[in-house]
Amino acid sequence: MTAPKNDAKKSPAVKSLERERREQDKQADTLEQELEEGLEDSFPASDPVSVTSSSIPGGPKKKQK
């Protein structure tokens, strides 16, 4: 049994699944591009590039008197 090639014959669930997969592919491509840019910007370096952020939320600590 082969899948229908015409979008009109596809169920809403199939269309939704295909749309989600396209969006996931775009996100993966974006992460790949960010990693490549990071590698190019940091070459040569001794530390590996991290795509994730390592910031700590919150403001500076208040000085005690």
Residue frames as qw, qx, qy, qz and C-alpha x, y, z in Angstrom:
[[0.000, 0.890, 0.456, 0.000, 0.00, 0.00, 0.00],
 [0.450, 0.213, 0.008, 0.867, 1.45, 3.36, -0.99],
 [0.081, -0.574, -0.399, 0.710, 0.79, 6.75, 0.60],
 [0.379, 0.820, 0.416, 0.105, -1.33, 9.18, -1.40],
 [0.518, 0.057, 0.107, 0.847, 0.70, 11.81, -3.19],
 [0.062, -0.611, -0.313, -0.725, -2.06, 14.41, -3.35],
 [0.028, 0.097, -0.544, 0.833, -2.54, 16.67, -0.28],
 [0.582, -0.148, -0.103, -0.793, -6.31, 16.59, -0.80],
 [0.823, -0.094, -0.528, -0.188, -6.31, 12.85, -0.07],
 [0.417, 0.137, -0.687, 0.580, -4.29, 13.15, 3.17],
 [0.461, -0.701, -0.544, 0.018, -6.05, 13.20, 6.52],
 [0.136, -0.925, 0.102, -0.338, -5.66, 16.22, 8.83],
 [0.776, -0.573, 0.240, 0.113, -3.51, 14.08, 11.14],
 [0.814, 0.162, 0.247, 0.499, -1.07, 13.24, 8.34],
 [0.289, 0.799, 0.080, 0.521, -0.90, 16.89, 7.27],
 [0.441, -0.868, 0.137, -0.184, -0.24, 17.94, 10.87],
 [0.863, -0.328, 0.259, 0.284, 2.50, 15.34, 11.27],
 [0.682, 0.420, 0.205, 0.563, 4.19, 16.44, 8.06],
 [0.019, 0.900, 0.006, 0.436, 4.01, 20.09, 9.14],
 [0.650, -0.733, 0.199, -0.009, 5.57, 19.25, 12.54],
 [0.867, -0.062, 0.256, 0.423, 8.38, 17.31, 10.89],
 [0.466, 0.673, 0.119, 0.562, 9.16, 20.25, 8.58],
 [0.261, -0.907, 0.096, -0.317, 9.28, 22.60, 11.59],
 [0.813, -0.506, 0.242, 0.159, 11.59, 20.21, 13.47],
 [0.785, 0.274, 0.205, 0.517, 13.88, 20.00, 10.44],
 [0.187, 0.842, 0.019, 0.505, 14.05, 23.83, 10.32],
 [0.535, -0.812, 0.181, -0.145, 14.92, 23.97, 14.04],
 [0.885, -0.215, 0.255, 0.325, 17.63, 21.34, 13.61],
 [0.606, 0.550, 0.143, 0.557, 19.06, 23.30, 10.67],
 [0.109, -0.915, 0.062, -0.384, 19.09, 26.49, 12.77],
 [0.723, -0.643, 0.249, 0.047, 20.95, 24.77, 15.61],
 [0.857, 0.109, 0.246, 0.441, 23.42, 23.29, 13.15],
 [0.374, 0.756, 0.067, 0.533, 24.06, 26.74, 11.66],
 [0.374, -0.883, 0.152, -0.239, 24.58, 28.26, 15.13],
 [0.855, -0.382, 0.271, 0.223, 27.05, 25.53, 15.99],
 [0.735, 0.387, 0.199, 0.520, 28.95, 26.03, 12.73],
 [0.103, 0.881, -0.021, 0.462, 29.13, 29.81, 13.32],
 [0.608, -0.761, 0.211, -0.085, 30.37, 29.23, 16.86],
 [0.888, -0.113, 0.261, 0.362, 33.03, 26.85, 15.65],
 [0.558, 0.599, 0.137, 0.558, 34.19, 29.28, 12.97],
 [0.127, -0.907, 0.055, -0.398, 34.24, 32.23, 15.40],
 [0.661, -0.690, 0.288, -0.066, 36.22, 30.36, 18.04],
 [0.939, 0.156, 0.069, 0.298, 38.80, 28.64, 15.85],
 [0.646, 0.037, -0.738, 0.193, 41.51, 27.95, 16.98],
 [0.466, -0.593, 0.266, -0.601, 40.56, 27.43, 20.60],
 [0.146, 0.235, -0.927, 0.254, 41.19, 24.96, 23.36],
 [0.360, 0.170, 0.707, -0.584, 37.61, 24.80, 24.69],
 [0.131, 0.352, 0.846, 0.379, 34.71, 23.21, 22.80],
 [0.230, -0.169, -0.153, -0.946, 31.86, 25.42, 21.67],
 [0.098, 0.355, 0.855, -0.364, 28.57, 25.25, 23.56],
 [0.092, -0.424, -0.546, -0.716, 25.31, 26.08, 21.79],
 [0.430, -0.706, -0.563, -0.018, 23.47, 26.38, 25.11],
 [0.038, -0.774, 0.164, -0.610, 23.52, 29.42, 27.33],
 [0.640, -0.173, -0.618, 0.422, 25.21, 29.17, 30.71],
 [0.069, -0.470, 0.168, -0.864, 23.89, 32.38, 32.28],
 [0.253, -0.334, -0.807, 0.417, 22.50, 32.40, 35.80],
 [0.143, -0.718, -0.417, -0.539, 19.23, 34.32, 36.27],
 [0.511, -0.746, -0.339, 0.258, 18.95, 36.98, 38.94],
 [0.145, 0.934, -0.129, 0.301, 20.59, 40.25, 39.83],
 [0.436, 0.410, -0.598, 0.534, 23.82, 40.87, 41.70],
 [0.571, -0.484, -0.602, 0.277, 23.86, 40.09, 45.42],
 [0.167, -0.914, -0.037, -0.368, 23.26, 43.04, 47.73],
 [0.419, 0.353, -0.567, 0.615, 26.16, 44.12, 49.91],
 [0.603, -0.663, -0.442, 0.035, 25.59, 43.67, 53.61],
 [0.062, 0.788, -0.259, 0.556, 26.71, 46.46, 55.95]]
